[in-house]
Amino acid sequence: MTDLIHNLPKSGGSIECLGMTFPSEDARRDHFLKLLAEKLKDPAFRAQEGFPKGTDEAILAMSDPPYYTACPNPWLTEFVTHYGRPYDPAEKYAREPMAIDVSEGKTDPIYKAHSYHTKVPHLAIVPSILHYTEPGDIVLDGFAGSGMTGVAAQWCGTAPAAYRHKLEMEWKKAGTPAPKWGARRVVLNDLSPAATFIGANYNLPFDVDAFAKAGKQLLRDVEREIGWMYETLHSDGKTKGRIEFTVWTQLYSCPECAGEVNFTDEALDEDTKRVREDFPCPHCGAELTKKRLEKLYVSAIDPKTGKAVNTPKRAPSFITYSIGKSKYEKKPDASDLAIIARISEMSLPDDMPTIEIPPMHMTHERARMDQVGVTHLHHFFLPRAAQAMGALWAKAKAQLDPQCRRLMLFMVEQSIWTASLLNRYRPTGFSQVNQYMTGVYYVASQHAEPSPWYILEGKLNRLASTFTTFRTFRGFSAITTGTAATLPLPSSSIDYVFTDPPFGENIYYADLNFLVESWHGIITDSVPEAIIDRFKKKALPEYQGLMQRCFTEYYRVLKPGRWMTVVFSNSKASVWNAIQVALQQAGFVVAEVTALDKVQGSYRQVTSTTAVKQDLVISAYKPNGGLEQRLAERGAAPESAWDFVQTHLRQLSVSKSKNGVLEFILERDPRRIYDRMVAWFVRHDVPVPLSTEEFLDGLRNRFPERDGMVFLPDQIPEYDRKRALSAQPPQMEMFVADERSAIDWLTDFLRKRPSTYPEVHPEFTTQLGAGWKKHETRPELSALLEDNFLRYDGSTDVPSQIHTYLSSNFHDLRNLEKSDPRLKAKAKDRWFVPDPNKAQDLEKKREKALLKEFEEYRNTPGRKLKEFRLEVLRAGFKAAWANKDYQTIVSIANKVPEDALQEDEKLLFWYDSALTRTGG
């Protein structure tokens, strides 16, 4: 393994990089920067999808090739070819799905070293990488954000002994083989240059001591240049203090007397530091609330744009300053106001970006920045903050050493949001000052303007301390900037994918990164950004299409038989279904979906798209190449279906337990296996070779079943051992939301307890709660029982299912023959689950009725269907697909309300597949 690098040689000692040898890091960097500069002159290179908007000089300044480029990295193929292992079909590899705690490690210093809009902590990713990979394997994250997957991959080789022991004990207790420690290599990609810049500085080795020394010198230099701007006189009128932050407040007009009201001065309670709901006008004494006040504006000509800008009128309310270790608070005096006035007359620093803010959802729709006087980037900063940020950025850029320059910018850029008007003053809470609202551009009525040293002195010390303990490996990370839909990587070259993609419209990354990227001079190309953004005319279908392209690219570069973990924060069933359909259309097979129960600190499998409002972990795999080849040879033959089932069952967990109780493994449910098989055939444009009844019947005959779950024969001994140690059989968690889930609930209920209609009805009614799907027709219990189950009429011997239940639960009926009149009387009119042969007959009869009703939907005039049965649509879409009647699927789907279509995974899958075939 490559040696661990902490203090990098500037000269002396050779450096290996992609098979080449250089005398020093500087020589390596210069060589590849020249090559990158040549590539940037090629229009075809710049024409790549997702290429960021920026000059050659700006891209070169951010980059550290070949390990990091602020554009698509042209050396990724060489990186993977040089350090990775080619795909070998003969290599033995087997893993089961693994769940992770996506909240673990959010207080870790490494996680907190640089903020980002959202990220999964590295400590949450480490167990997955250890589970699915070996040391030296290559991990990919195409939505890498701030690079935590890279940190996790390298942490596998640098984790402290205490962490290793803790994890090893946890795995041993769970019966999991011990992890193989050692760093993994990683490829990180993100569309945003701001994100990849953070990721590069997290993951590429650097001299920590030199960084700390340069950072302290930078802050000293800035103080010498603009320190006077942050001086204030103490109450003795002689001693100078250093301002930590100044609180500015918006000024309002009293609706009664039109007098000017300083909001902070009048509304802030000095004792409790809380803003009062109501307060008197200082001029007329009228009772005021913030809602009653009228905001005051000032109009001035912006010297940079030559245009008038209406800005909320503000005034400094109070100053917090320090003398030595003592802190004080004061009202601004004449000297303070004079300094502020002097600064406001100064020209903007040369390094302050002054570009106009382009139309974006976050600045022109979600929050109207023009209404708070912000139309250009420099409007985000008050005059003193603009001078401070300009000085900090200039000093960072002036560093002669390229690596030191990037590290200084990495440090300084963390003050951009805090120094801007987005930084709120919060009189109570953990921090009064560093309190900008995440995920949105929001200018509050009270603004805390901190000094550069208040923001960065503590940050610098924490960064130095953090990176002293976390060390990285040279040549273990390759970072690229571009779209995950077109990765410059060879096919079947990646050993594992961990990814945390955008969640619909939760976060507008390109909009939010615009502020920081403007300082670097490189802006995200938001066209291929995979989010829902109606401002850019990206609705759910466009989001799904973009995600499918990215998942398809993951599928291409991942080795067959290997795994992908997708972390997804679910807020809408429609977005969740779009992700699932995109995964299946790309070719992945989902093996498990789990959600972290943050209250219990444990995992549970996801059984409903509408019941989960938290972080989900999707475990999916790329089927091995042999399965693909055999499908191509056999085509739509039943053997192909059973071949898929054999492969799929091998990938699933044999058992899962929580607190000593076995859990039902949803992916081993016969109907779920059938759904996965259908999706597999449809994705390959091959007719599904078996009907539902034929498949379920064949499944029972070919594979052993335990507790309602299907296994391979060689998996049974392991499950039986675990089952013997469990006090009770696993229970499937069910949410009744539509007709299909109602049938499943009745099946589970009647299998355990054959019952009469009066016995079933109250139990069933309690299941039909608020979770029922909006447009789904509510079925009558009697109709569900008639169509899917059998009722014992007392004319024959008591069926085995009822006999077993009665003899086990009624003492006086034990040991009675099935023909005994007493038993028959108790069994009469009980509904029960039919045996497989009878069930097949019922299923055929039911499907015939469903298709008949589907014809009625087809013949309904072109108006929307307000209410319908999802089971009818599913059966009809499936039959139309089998007949290659794709147009019928599309036309019927257009009659279904969009939200209903998007919130049902099966309908969405059939519709999306049909749309692809019709060229829609």
Buried (B, 14 or more C-beta within 10 A) or exposed (E): EBEBBBEBBBEEEEBEBBEEEBEBBBBBBEBBBEBBBEBBEEEEBBEBBBBBEBEBEBBBBBBBBBBBBBBBBBBBBBBBBBBBBEBEEEEEBEBBBBBBBBBBBEEBEBBBBBBBBBBBBBBBBBBBBBBBBEBBBBBBBBBBBBBBBBBBBBBBBBBEEEEBEEBBEEBEEEEBEEBEBBBBBBBBBBBBBBBBBBBBBBBBBBBBEBBBEBBBEBBEBBBEBBBEBBBBBBEEEEEEBBBBBBBBBBBBBBEBBEEBBBBBBBBBEEEEEEBBEEBBBBEEEEEBEBEBBEBBBEEEEBEBBEEEBBBBBBBBBBBBBBEEEEEBEBEBEEEBEEBBEEBEEEEBBEBBBBEEBEEBBBBBBBBEBBEBBBBBBBBBBBBBBBBBBBBBBBBBBEBEBBBBBBBBBBBBBBBBBBBBBBBBBBBEEEEBBBBBBEBBBBBBBBBBBBBBBBBBBEBBEEBBBBBEEBBBBBBBBBBBBBBBBBBBBBEBBBBBBBBBBBBBBBBBBBBBBBBBBBBBBBBBBBEBBBBBBEBBEBEBBBBBBBBBBBBBBBBBBBBBBBBBBBBBBBBBBBBBBBBBBBBBBBBBBBBBBBBBEEEEEEBBBBBBBBBBEBBBBBBBBBBBBEBBEBBEEBEBBEEBBBBBBEBBBBBBBBBBBEEEEBBBBBBBBBBBBBBBBBBBBBBBEBEBBBBBBBBBBBBBEEBBEBBBBBBBEEBBEEBEEBBEEBEEEBBBBBBBBBBBBBBBBBBBBBEEBBBBBEBBBEEBEEBBEEBBBEBBBEBEBEEBBBBBBBBBEBEEBBBEBBBEBBBEEEEEBEEBEBEBEEBBEBBBEBBBBBEEEEBBEBBEEBBEBBBEBBEEBEEEEEEEBEEBBBBBBBBBBBBBBEEEBBEBBBBBBEBBBBBBBBBBBBBBBBBBBBBBBEEE
